[in-house]
Structures are given as C-alpha cells and as structure tokens.
Amino acid sequence: MSLHNLLEWLQQHRKKLLVWGGGIFVAFVLFSTLVLPVIIKSQAEKAILQTTGRVASIEKVRFNPFGMTLTLQGFKLLESDAKTPFVQLGRLRISLSSTSLFRFAPVIDELTLDTLQVGLVHTAANRYNFSDILDRLAAQPKKEQSGTPRFSINNIALQNSSIDFEDRAVAGGKKHTIRDLQLAIPFISTIPYLAEQYTDPKFSAVINGSKFSFNGKSKPLAKSMETNLNLKLMDLNLPYYLAYLPAQVPVKLDNGKLSLDLAVTYRIHQNKKPELTIKGLTRLDQISIKEKNNAVLASFKRFDVVAKEVELFSRKVALQQVALDGLALQVERDSAGKLNFQRLLPAQPAPPKAAKKPAKKEEAPPLQLLVENLAVTDGTITFHDKQPAGGFKSQLQEITVKLSNLSTAANAQSSYEISFNGDSAEKFAASGSVVLSPISATSQFSLSGIMLQRGWPYL
C-alpha cells in the first residue's frame, strides 16, 4: 500500500478510528482506576498471608494512570494472634517511572511512607514478636539466585512515624519509644539511572523523649549523583546488644567494644553501575568469645582495620592497615576427632531430591585486594588434643606476623615475617616473599629446640 492510499484510507475511516481509539482509552482508564486497585488489594493481602503467615488488610488502593502513581491507604499487619496490630501504615505512595518499561527493571522516582507505626516486642534472647515470620521464611525452599536484583528506588521518605519497643527479656521489662520519626534517603539503586531531582538525606526522631537529628547533603555531579555520610561510634558495648539480634548465634560474647570512624560515599550514574565506597577506621577492643557451655574459644586485645578505599559493588578492597594484638586462641580436639570450632558450624542441609539446571548467574567482578600493612602481635595458640592415648597439650607463644603490600594483582610481590616460640623453648622464624597471582613464594626459616619425644602420643 502506497503512502497516498494509506492517507486516503485513514481519511475515510477516521471516525471509526477515533471511536475505537477513544473506546480503548476509556476502557484503559476505567480498568486502571476501578479494576486494577481491587486486584492489587486482593493479591497483596493473599501474598502477605502466604509469605508471613500473618493476616494483612488494606483499606483502599488507588492508581493514577496519568501520573503513574500507586497509593495504598490503611495498611495493617496483625500479630500471630490475628488480633493485635503489629505494623500499621497510614499511606504509601509510589511514583513509577516510565523508564521501567525499557530498562526491564522497576524504577521508582518517589516512595513515601506516611504515619508508619510498628510495635516490637523482645520476648527472649534473640526472639521477637516477628521471629515466627523469620522462621517461616527460613523454612521455605531456597530459590536459585540469578544475580543482583535490578531496581532503582529514588527519593525515599518516611514521615510522621513511630516505633514502640518493649523488652520483656529483662527483669521488670523495659519500654522504649521513637516518636516523630522522619527519614529521607536520596536513592537506592543497582542500575544506571538518574531522576530529575533528589531529596537530601535526613534523619530525625524523638527517642525516649530526647530529640535526635542528622542531615546530609546530596551532591549533583556531571551525569552522576553522590551522597556522603560520616559514621562515628565510640566503644559500643557488643555483649549488651548481642541478645537483641533476631537470630541465634553459636557463641557467647563475654566482652567487647566496637568503634567506627567511617566515611561512606554512595554514587549513582546515568550510564554506569552504582558505587558504594567506604573509608576509615573499624576497631574492636577487648573481645572475649566462648562456646555456649562457657568453654573459652578466642580473645584479643585490639583489632584495627583502616580502609584506604573499599568499593563494595566493584569488589575493590584497599586496606591501609590491619592490626591484631593479643590474640589468644584455644583449639581443642575431642576423643572423636572433632575440633571445638567444628561444633560452631551449622548443620548441613539435606541434598535436593532432584538436581535442577542451575540458573544463569551474573558473574561477580574478581576481587581486587591490597593490604599495605598487616600485623599480628603478641599472639598465643593453645592446642589440646584428647584423641591420642594420654592426650597432648602444647602452646605457641609470642606469635608475630608482619606482612606488607599483599595484593591480588598479577605478579605483585609482598614480603612477610613470621615468628613464634613454643612452650618448651622451641623457636621458629621465617621471612620471605609471596605472590598471589600466580601463586609463588620464597622463604628462609629457622627452627630450633624441637623435642621429638613430645610427638610420641601420635606414634
């Protein structure tokens, strides 16, 4: 058909085309505004019940096809008794971007949660009023991961919200409140995307009657957007907070403090993958770890990690210093030949009944590691073996390790020094160089004072 014939046909049928086009448009609008909200409400409530085992309800759902906005009002998630409210949300507004269609990934230009109310109850050590949900999720069959989920959520805002936390695990019980909670996050993204505008990062709340606030700044750059955050924490008492973890841990932490002084930069680009960079100091002090039966496992005086630049998404790790002082390690093997550290490992899951074709996974970039200085000082390892007749005990003392410029780069050479003393006047010292890619090493070492008769239990 020639262009002239096509124009003539359109001219002859323009009224029918207008009627059909108008009818389709009206049908689309009616479906989007009247039918689609009912489907979303019904399916969301069913999916939440199936996933969590909890009853959920939504008062109203609205969808604006012209502004591509979805609004949910009056969301409520009940406790396991199906009566007490656990989570309540006054309004959720999602503004979708039309770029979701050709990016084949959900892109949200704005997400607002208004009047969120959460009631948390700490019922016992590592147990909460939502632990049944975690247990249910953990019991579900694991799905094959096909790589990093693709999404972009921008301009996230939490407004006029509150959290009530009741700790029933302590004597007498304690209650904590967070009121007037306001939170703004510029973006969370795993794909290249830039929205037209961004909110600045912000956090404010009234915690147990005391006001707390934090404000950051988003920095617009050419074809990118950057958000910076400085995180400082001094001498956080780790054993106190360990019981508040929502999952059981296989060890007891008797003592220990955590300090942080980090600079975090999150950057998204118009045509490159997002970047998350961390720099600064992470320090652990006076750590003491035991088994659940109070058997000693390990302790150390101080552990410092100074990050020069760690890019998490691209797996580039450059550490200026790693220093461990006063490590004391207790290694024990029982009469059955099992090490004490093996008892900490989780039980192996049963193998699947039928082998499935593995899903194609997105290949992660290779790890690029550089450690400029690594030092272990004043270390001790105590070994007790109950398997041989009569048993065997030994201790390595004054363990010292020094290593410089350890790198995974091709042919990058690092130097090392290792020394320690035995509990019967044995002495060991070694020095040399090592290359990780390809693996090669040179070494000069000395060993003296070995008492061969100590090995008789193994003969």
C-alpha positions in Angstrom: 0.0 0.0 0.0 1.4 3.4 -1.0 1.6 6.3 1.3 -1.2 8.1 -0.7 -3.5 5.1 -0.4 -2.8 4.8 3.3 -3.6 8.5 3.9 -6.8 8.1 1.8 -7.8 5.0 3.9 -7.2 6.9 7.2 -9.3 9.8 5.9 -12.2 7.5 5.0 -12.1 5.7 8.4 -11.1 8.5 10.7 -14.4 8.5 12.6 -14.3 4.7 13.3 -10.6 5.1 14.3 -11.5 7.9 16.7 -14.3 5.9 18.2 -12.2 2.8 18.6 -9.2 4.8 20.0 -11.5 6.7 22.4 -13.1 3.5 23.5 -9.8 1.8 24.2 -8.6 4.8 26.1 -11.7 5.0 28.2 -11.5 1.2 28.9 -7.9 1.6 29.9 -8.7 4.4 32.3 -11.7 2.5 33.8 -9.6 -0.6 34.3 -6.7 1.3 35.8 -8.9 3.3 38.2 -11.6 0.8 39.1 -10.5 -2.8 38.4 -6.7 -2.8 38.9 -6.8 -1.4 42.5 -9.2 -4.2 43.5 -6.8 -6.8 42.0 -3.8 -5.3 43.7 -5.5 -5.2 47.1 -6.7 -8.8 46.9 -3.5 -10.2 45.6 -1.3 -8.2 48.1 -3.3 -9.5 51.1 -3.1 -13.1 49.9 0.6 -12.9 49.1 1.4 -11.4 52.6 -0.6 -14.2 54.3 1.1 -16.9 52.3 4.6 -15.5 52.9 4.4 -14.5 56.5 1.5 -16.5 57.9 0.1 -13.2 59.2 -3.2 -11.5 58.4 -2.9 -8.3 56.5 -5.5 -5.8 55.3 -5.6 -2.7 53.1 -8.4 -0.2 53.3 -8.0 1.4 49.9 -5.8 1.2 46.8 -5.7 3.9 44.1 -3.9 4.1 40.8 -3.5 7.2 38.6 -2.6 6.0 35.1 -1.7 9.6 34.0 0.8 10.3 36.8 1.8 6.6 37.1 1.3 6.8 40.9 0.1 4.0 43.2 -1.4 4.9 46.6 -2.2 2.4 49.4 -4.2 3.6 52.5 -4.8 2.0 55.8 -2.4 -1.0 55.7 -2.4 -3.2 58.7 -0.4 -6.4 59.6 -1.5 -8.3 62.7 0.4 -10.2 65.3 0.3 -14.0 65.2 -2.9 -13.9 67.4 -4.6 -12.3 64.4 -5.9 -9.5 66.7 -3.1 -7.2 67.8 -1.7 -4.8 65.3 2.0 -5.3 64.5 2.5 -2.8 61.7 0.2 -0.1 60.7 0.7 2.4 57.8 -1.4 5.4 57.1 -0.4 5.9 53.5 2.1 4.5 50.9 2.6 6.5 47.7 4.7 5.1 44.9 5.5 7.2 41.8 6.6 4.9 39.0 8.9 5.9 36.2 8.1 5.1 32.5 11.7 4.1 32.1 10.8 0.8 33.9 9.4 -0.4 30.6 12.6 -0.3 28.5 15.0 -0.9 31.4 13.2 -4.2 32.3 13.5 -3.3 35.9 11.3 -1.4 38.5 12.3 2.2 38.6 10.6 4.4 41.3 11.0 8.2 41.2 9.4 8.7 44.6 8.4 6.4 47.5 6.7 8.0 50.5 5.5 6.2 53.7 3.4 8.3 56.0 2.3 7.5 59.6 4.1 4.2 60.0 3.5 2.6 63.4 5.5 -0.5 64.5 5.2 -2.4 67.7 8.3 -4.5 68.5 8.4 -7.0 71.5 11.7 -8.6 72.6 10.3 -11.8 74.1 13.6 -13.7 74.9 17.2 -13.7 73.9 17.3 -13.4 70.0 13.5 -13.8 69.9 10.9 -11.2 68.9 7.2 -10.9 68.1 8.2 -11.3 64.4 10.5 -14.3 64.9 7.8 -16.6 63.6 8.0 -14.7 60.2 11.7 -15.2 60.1 11.3 -18.9 60.9 8.7 -19.3 58.2 10.9 -17.6 55.6 13.9 -19.7 56.6 11.9 -22.9 56.2 10.9 -22.1 52.6 12.9 -23.7 49.8 15.8 -21.6 48.6 15.5 -20.2 45.2 18.3 -20.0 42.7 19.8 -16.5 42.6 20.2 -15.2 39.1 22.4 -12.3 40.1 21.9 -8.9 41.7 18.3 -7.8 41.6 17.8 -4.9 39.2 15.9 -1.9 40.6 16.1 1.8 41.3 14.3 3.5 44.1 14.7 7.2 44.5 13.5 9.9 46.9 12.5 7.6 49.7 10.7 9.4 52.6 9.4 8.1 55.9 7.2 10.7 57.7 5.3 11.1 61.0 6.2 7.6 62.1 6.7 5.9 65.4 8.1 2.7 66.9 7.3 1.2 70.3 9.8 -1.3 71.6 9.0 -3.5 74.7 11.8 -5.6 76.2 10.2 -8.4 78.1 13.5 -10.4 78.3 14.9 -8.2 81.1 13.9 -8.2 84.7 10.9 -6.0 85.2 10.7 -5.3 81.5 11.6 -2.0 79.7 9.8 0.1 77.2 11.4 2.4 74.6 9.7 4.8 72.2 10.6 6.5 69.0 8.3 9.4 68.0 8.1 11.8 65.2 10.4 9.7 63.1 11.4 11.4 59.8 13.8 9.7 57.3 14.9 10.7 53.8 17.1 8.6 51.5 18.0 10.1 48.1 18.4 6.8 46.3 19.0 3.0 46.4 19.8 1.6 43.0 21.6 -1.3 41.3 21.2 0.0 37.8 22.3 3.2 35.9 19.6 5.8 36.4 19.3 9.5 37.4 16.0 11.0 38.5 15.2 14.6 37.7 15.7 15.7 41.3 16.7 14.3 44.7 16.0 14.9 48.3 18.8 15.4 50.8 19.5 12.6 53.3 17.9 13.3 56.7 17.1 11.6 59.9 15.3 13.0 62.9 13.3 11.4 65.8 12.4 11.8 69.5 14.0 8.8 71.1 12.8 8.1 74.7 11.9 11.8 75.0 15.2 13.1 73.6 15.5 14.8 70.2 18.0 13.5 67.7 18.6 14.6 64.2 21.1 14.2 61.3 21.2 16.0 58.0 23.4 15.1 55.0 23.8 16.5 51.5 23.4 15.1 48.1 26.0 16.4 45.6 24.9 16.7 42.0 27.8 15.9 39.6 28.0 15.7 35.8 25.9 12.6 34.8 26.0 11.3 38.4 24.7 12.0 41.9 26.7 11.5 45.1 25.6 11.2 48.8 28.2 11.3 51.6 27.8 10.1 55.2 30.2 10.2 58.1 29.6 7.5 60.7 31.2 7.7 64.1 30.7 5.3 67.0 32.7 5.0 70.2 33.0 2.0 72.5 29.7 0.3 71.7 29.1 -2.5 74.2 28.7 -5.5 72.0 27.6 -8.2 74.6 24.7 -5.9 75.6 23.3 -5.7 72.1 24.1 -9.3 71.0 20.9 -10.6 72.7 18.9 -8.2 70.5 19.9 -9.9 67.3 16.9 -11.5 65.7 18.8 -14.8 65.0 20.7 -17.2 67.3 24.5 -17.1 67.3 26.5 -20.2 68.1 28.8 -18.4 70.6 28.8 -16.2 73.7 30.4 -12.8 73.6 31.5 -12.1 77.2 33.3 -8.8 76.5 34.0 -6.4 73.6 33.6 -2.9 72.3 33.1 -1.6 68.7 34.3 1.8 67.5 33.8 3.2 64.0 35.1 6.3 62.2 33.9 5.8 58.6 33.2 8.0 55.5 30.6 6.4 53.2 30.0 7.6 49.7 27.1 6.3 47.6 27.2 7.4 43.9 24.8 6.6 41.1 25.5 7.3 37.4 23.5 7.9 34.3 25.3 5.3 32.3 27.4 3.2 34.8 26.6 0.9 37.7 26.3 2.5 41.2 29.3 2.8 43.5 29.4 2.4 47.3 32.8 3.4 48.8 33.9 3.1 52.4 37.0 4.7 54.0 38.2 5.0 57.6 38.7 3.0 60.8 36.9 0.0 62.3 38.1 -1.1 65.7 37.3 -3.9 68.1 38.6 -3.8 71.7 38.8 -6.4 74.5 36.9 -9.2 72.6 36.2 -12.4 74.5 34.4 -15.3 72.8 33.2 -18.5 74.4 31.1 -21.5 73.5 27.6 -21.8 74.9 29.0 -24.2 77.6 31.4 -21.4 78.6 34.4 -23.1 77.1 36.9 -20.4 76.0 37.4 -20.1 72.2 39.2 -16.9 71.5 40.1 -13.4 72.7 42.1 -10.4 71.7 43.0 -7.0 73.0 42.6 -4.9 69.8 41.8 -5.4 66.2 42.1 -2.4 63.8 41.2 -2.2 60.1 41.9 1.1 58.4 40.2 1.2 55.0 42.0 3.3 52.4 39.2 2.7 49.9 36.7 -0.1 49.7 34.4 -0.2 46.7 31.8 -2.8 47.6 30.0 -3.3 44.3 33.1 -3.5 42.2 34.9 -5.6 44.9 37.9 -3.4 45.1 39.4 -3.5 48.6 42.4 -1.3 49.5 43.3 -1.5 53.2 46.0 0.7 54.7 46.4 -1.3 57.8 45.2 -4.5 59.5 46.5 -4.9 63.1 45.6 -7.7 65.6 47.1 -7.5 69.1 46.9 -10.0 71.9 45.2 -12.9 70.1 44.6 -15.9 72.3 43.2 -18.9 70.5 42.0 -22.1 72.2 42.0 -25.1 69.9 40.7 -28.4 71.2 40.0 -31.8 69.6 37.8 -34.3 71.4 38.2 -38.1 71.6 36.1 -38.5 68.5 38.4 -36.3 66.5 36.1 -33.2 66.3 37.5 -29.7 66.8 35.8 -27.3 69.0 35.4 -24.8 66.1 33.6 -27.5 64.1 30.9 -27.5 66.7 30.0 -23.9 65.7 29.2 -24.8 62.1 25.5 -25.1 61.2 24.1 -28.5 60.3 24.5 -29.3 56.6 21.1 -29.2 54.8 19.8 -32.4 53.1 20.7 -32.7 49.5 17.9 -31.9 47.0 15.9 -34.8 45.7 16.3 -33.9 42.1 19.1 -31.9 40.6 17.8 -28.8 38.8 19.5 -27.0 36.0 21.3 -24.1 37.7 20.0 -20.6 36.8 22.4 -18.4 34.8 24.1 -16.2 37.3 25.5 -12.8 36.8 29.3 -13.1 37.2 30.7 -11.0 40.0 33.8 -9.0 39.3 37.0 -10.5 40.5 38.3 -9.4 44.0 41.0 -6.8 43.8 42.7 -6.8 47.2 45.6 -4.7 48.5 46.7 -4.7 52.1 49.6 -2.3 52.7 50.4 -3.4 56.2 49.2 -6.4 58.2 50.5 -7.1 61.7 49.7 -9.8 64.3 51.5 -9.2 67.6 51.7 -11.0 71.0 49.6 -13.9 69.8 49.0 -17.2 71.6 47.5 -20.5 70.4 46.8 -23.3 72.9 46.2 -26.8 71.5 44.7 -29.6 73.5 44.2 -33.0 71.7 42.1 -35.6 73.6 42.2 -38.2 70.8 45.6 -39.8 71.2 46.3 -42.0 74.2 47.2 -39.9 77.2 46.3 -36.7 75.3 48.5 -33.9 74.0 48.9 -30.3 75.0 51.0 -27.6 73.5 51.1 -23.8 73.2 52.6 -21.4 70.7 53.6 -18.1 72.3 54.7 -14.6 71.2 53.3 -15.1 67.7 54.3 -12.3 65.4 53.3 -11.8 61.8 54.3 -8.9 59.6 53.2 -8.6 56.0 53.4 -5.7 53.6 51.8 -4.9 50.2 49.7 -8.1 49.9 47.9 -7.8 46.6 45.9 -10.0 44.2 47.3 -8.0 41.2 49.3 -10.1 38.8 52.9 -10.6 39.8 52.6 -8.2 42.8 55.1 -9.3 45.4 54.7 -8.9 49.1 57.1 -9.5 52.0 56.5 -11.3 55.2 58.0 -12.2 58.6 56.6 -14.8 60.9 58.0 -15.9 64.3 56.8 -17.7 67.5 58.1 -19.6 70.5 56.9 -23.0 71.8 56.2 -23.8 75.5 59.3 -26.0 75.7 61.8 -23.5 74.4 61.1 -24.2 70.7 61.8 -21.3 68.4 60.6 -20.6 64.8 61.3 -17.7 62.5 60.6 -17.3 58.8 60.8 -14.5 56.3 60.5 -14.1 52.5 58.1 -13.0 49.8 54.9 -14.2 48.3 52.9 -13.6 45.1 49.2 -14.4 45.0 48.7 -14.3 41.2 50.2 -16.6 40.1 50.9 -18.3 43.5 54.6 -18.5 44.3 56.6 -17.9 47.5 60.2 -17.8 48.7 61.2 -18.4 52.3 64.1 -18.6 54.7 63.4 -20.1 58.1 65.0 -21.4 61.2 63.7 -23.9 63.7 65.3 -24.9 67.0 64.7 -26.6 70.3 62.3 -29.3 69.0 61.7 -32.1 71.5 60.9 -35.1 69.4 59.6 -37.2 72.3 56.6 -34.9 72.6 55.2 -36.4 69.5 55.1 -39.9 70.9 51.3 -39.9 71.6 50.8 -39.8 67.8 53.1 -42.7 67.0 
